[in-house]
């Protein structure tokens, strides 16, 4: 468990309430944010079809998460930046982190984020 994950556990209730029950746990919130950041970085690296639009979508989700947290008195930019830092730390050490959520669950969380 990273220091970011430990710090998020301390704010678990406030973070989960900010998202109106979308995320069943702080681990799911962390995993979703981490995967959003990882996907954006991978698209940026690969520069596949429509990579710029995909990266804009990632930025939109990052800002939305930051804004929702900030509206609830939490340091949204710092929280998302810390999760991004965890991802990039893993990236430079060639760690391919996995999480206990399926692709379908991840997509469902993304769709729900769009609606709030």
N, C-alpha and C positions, 0 to 999 in steps of 0.2 A: 504494500500500500504506500503510495507516494505521500509526501507532506501535504500536497493539495487535497488528496482524498481524505486525509485525516482532518484537515481544516474544514472541508465541506461537511463532514459528519457532524461537526459542532454546530453547523448552521442548517442541518438537514430539514427541520420542521419549517423554517422560514422559506427556504428554497423551494421545497415541495409545494407549500401553500401558494407561492408566487405563480406556479404553473397550473393551478386549479385542478390538481389531481391527475395531470397527464402522466407523470412519472410515478411508478409505484415505489421507488426507492431512490436514495441519493446515488447509489451505484448505477442505476439506469440513467439518471440525469447526466452523470459524469461520462458514461459510455457514449451516450448520444452526442454530447458536445465534442468528445474526443474524436468520434467517427466523422462528424461534420468537418472538423478541422483536418483530419487525415485525408478525407476524400478531396477536399479543396486543394491540399498540397499535392496529392497524386495527380489530379487533373492539371495543375499548374506545371508539374514536371513532364507529364506525358504529352501535353498539348494536342490531345486528340480532337476529334470533331466537336465543335461548339464548346471548347474548353473555357473560353472567356465567359460565356453565358453561365456555364456551370459554376465558375469561380464567383461570379456576381451573385448567384443564388446562395452560395456558401456564405458570402459576406452578408447578405440579407439576413440569413438565419442567425449568424453570429451577433449582428446588431440587434436583432429582435430579442434574442436571449439576454443580451446585456441590458437592453431597455426594460424588459419585464423585471429583471432583478433590481435594477435601479429604482423603478417605480415602487418597489416594495422595500426600499430602504437598504438594499444590499449593494455592495460594490461590484456591479455587473461586469464592468470592463476588467477589473482585477481578477474576478473569478474565471472569466473566459480566457484571459491571458495566461493565467496559471495552468489551466487545462491545456492550452496550446503549447505552453512551455514543456509540460509533461510529454506531449506527443513529439515535439522536436527533440527532446532529450532521448526518447526511445529511438527516433529516426537516426540520429547520429551514432547511436550504439547498435544499430541494426537489430533492434528489438521489434518484432512483429506482434504486438499485443492483441490478445483476443478478449472478447467479453461474452458474458452469458446472456446475450440477446440475439435473436435471429434477425435475418434481413427483413423479414415481414414485420417484426416488432419495431425495428428501427424505422422503417418506412411509415408505419402507423404513428410513431411519435412525431416524425417530421410533419405528417399531414395534420396532426392535432395542433402542432405549433403554428401552422399557417392560419388556423382558425381563431386563435386568441390574439 
